[in-house]
Amino acid sequence: MRFFTSTLVLLFFYSSLTFSDQQQNAPLVINETSKIKENWLQEGVYKLIQPVPATAYWYVHTSVYTRHFSPKPEHNNRQKLIGIERNTDQSYLWGAAAFLNSFEQRSIYGYVGKRFDFAETPFYSKLTGGFIHGYRGEFRNKVPFNKLKFAPVILPSIGVKFKNIQTEAILLGANAIIVTVGVGI
């Protein structure tokens, strides 16, 4: 989300710089077309980031695809994830998921987060943070800060919603990406 926000700020800054450079180097001609061109990016960005009304619902989801960025023979790409999540009418959320980790150990992830819907589109982004448990034995140190068998995790994701069906791509640090599909109830 930080990358996305930074990109939007840079685009906003660049568009205002470009417009001010044009004002200094060329005679100022204002007509309806130039006003539209000037405001197009700013209005488009505003429409994407403006607050969107949210409704409370439960979301049940499962994994359908996993890809490790540096695959190894011991990696499991079938997580068998099942999760449940509560989305509030203020776009906050909390939930839990059970899954097989990359080394086929039963693991759990409990989290809270925030969902950011993009106005007038079916797309959204989500940022969750919580604790993961289940990396044991020789794989205990594969997750940073796993000294007490619980490790802090922050997971960004992007998704699309059609009626009550949702699919998300979740970035698992620098290690993998997982795609989930679920239904809102």
N, C-alpha and C positions, 0 to 999 in steps of 0.2 A: 504494500500500500504506500510505503514511503517513496518507492521508485515512481509509482503512478502519480502521487501528489507532486513530487519534484518535477516530473515531466510536464504536468499541467502548469505549474508555476513558471517554468522556463518558456513554454509556449506563449503564455500570457505576457511575460516580460518581453520576449522577442517580438511579438506582434505590436506592442506599444513602442518599442525601439524603432522598428521598421517604419511605423507610421510617422514618428517624430523626425526620422531622417528624411523621409519624403517631403515633409513640410519645410525643412530647411533648404533642401536642394532643388525644389521645383516650385513653380508658382502654385498657389493654393487654389484648386478648382473643386468646389463642393457641389455635388449633385446627388441625386438619389442613389446612383450606382456606387459611388465611392462610400456613401454612408453604409450601404448594405455590406460592402466588402470590409469596411472597418469593423463593423459590429458582428460579423458572421462568426468569427472565432470566439469572441468573448461571449456571445449569446449561446453558442454551442457548448462551450465549457460550462457555463452557468447551468444550462439545462441538464447536463450530466451530473453535476455535483449538488444540485439543489435538493433540499430535503424532500423525501417521497413518503407519502402516507404508508404505514405498515399495518399489517394485521397479525394477530397472534395465531400461531399454529404449531402443531407437532410435525416433525420431519423424521421419517424412518428411511435409512439409506444403506446401501451395500456397495462393495467395491466391484468394478467390472474390468479394470485394467491397471497394471502397475508396470513402471519402467524404471530400472535403476540406471543412472547416468554412467556409472563405471561397473558394469555387471561382472559378477564373480560366480564361479560354479556353485558356491554354497548359498547364493541369494535365492530367496523364495519370491516369485512374482505373483503368487496367488494368495492374497491376504485373507480371504474369507471374512472380510470385515462386515460387521453388522453394527449399526449405530442408531441412536435416537437423540433427537435434539429438540429443544423448545425455543421457538422464536417468539419474542414479545412484540407488542404493538409499538414499541419504541426502537425496534431493530436490534435490540440486544438479544443474546442467545446463550444457552448453556446446554451441555450434552455429555454423552459418553459413548465410546465405541470399543468393541472387543474385536480383536483381529489376530492373525498370525503375523509376527514381525518378519523381517528379512531373513531370519535364521530359524523360522518355523517354530517359534516359541509363542505360546498364548500370551497376549499382551492386552492392556487396556489404556485408554486415553480419556481422561476427564477434563473438561474445558469450559471456559466462558469466552464470549467474544462479541463482535459487532458485525452486522451485515450492512453493506452500503449498496443500495439499489440505485441503478442509473435511470433517471427519469425518462419516460417515453420509450424505454427499451425493455426487453426481457432479461437483460444482463445485470449481474451484480458481482461484487467482490465481498470477501469475508476475511476477517482476521480473527483467529482464535488463539488462545493461550491457556495452558494448563499443565498437567503432569502426566507422564507416561510411565507405566510400570510393566515389567515383563522381560527385560533384557537381563539374562542371568548367565552364570558360568563364564565360559571363555568369551562370550559376546557382551559381557557386562559393560565394558569400556567402549563399545561401539556407539554409545549415546553419551554425549558430554554431560558432566555433572551427575552421573548416576551412582554416586557414592552410597546413598541410602536406599537404593533400589527404586527410587522415584526420581525422574529427571524432568526439569522444566522444558517445555516445548512451546514454540510459537509457529503457527502454520497459516500462511496466506493462501487464499484460493480465489478462483474466479468461477462463475457459474452462469447458467441460463435456466430460466423457469418458463414452462409452457403449461398453463392452467395449474394443476397441482403436481406435475412431474418436474423434477429438477435434476440436473447433472452438474457436477463440479469437477474441476481439475485442481488438486491440492498439491502444493509444493512441499516436499518433505526435506527441508533443509537443502543442502547441496548434493543430496544422495539420490533422490528419486522423485517421481511424480505418480500420483494415484488418481484415477478417475472413478467417481462414484455416481450412482443413480439412485434416486429415491422418490418418495411420494409424500406430499404434505397432507396431513389429516387434521 
